[in-house]
């Protein structure tokens, strides 16, 4: 679990496979019988057909795994103090739910943001190489975050998602707008886990 503290500037962290075995097992169960899984697409904006809720037990394990990261990110960025005028010392987070996306070729998530305080995405499987996607378009298969710069303009941070991002997590403020571009060079699923941390009431 010590690898969970290897957090970089943008909130990206790599997981050991042993840390996320429970996620891989849950995803395998869902993928083996999509019809038995609980659909999550009705509450999501993505143009992705297969989006499913994770079980309560899986969400609890995920909350436990990620909580040290969420608390550290909040503390190091002074996020709660700067934006919400509350202290981490008397604040607790919770993860009400989380879901898995089985993104297919040509599917995408338009620009949107989330509820809560922090959002995350964990890429479990990325079925393409960056070089192949770049040959068909410069944005293909990428994940992009948008923010207002000091001059009032709109800037972006673009992550060149490919196979090298497997078992990697991105943690970011939930109100930050972002999008997921479609990929074109694979017929396999791009599998990711996502969710939002809220403040406990």
Secondary structure, DSSP 4 states (H G I P E B T S, - for coil): -GGGG---TTSEEE--GGGGHHHHHHHHHHHH-GGGSPB-GGG---B-SEEEEPPHHHHHHHHHHHHHHHHHHHHHHTHIIIII---GGG--EEEEEEEEEEEPTT-BEEEE--SSSEEEEEEEE--S-HHHHHHH-SSTT-EEEEEE-TTS-EEEEEE--SGGGTTEEEEEETTS-EEE----S-SSPEEEEEEEEEE--
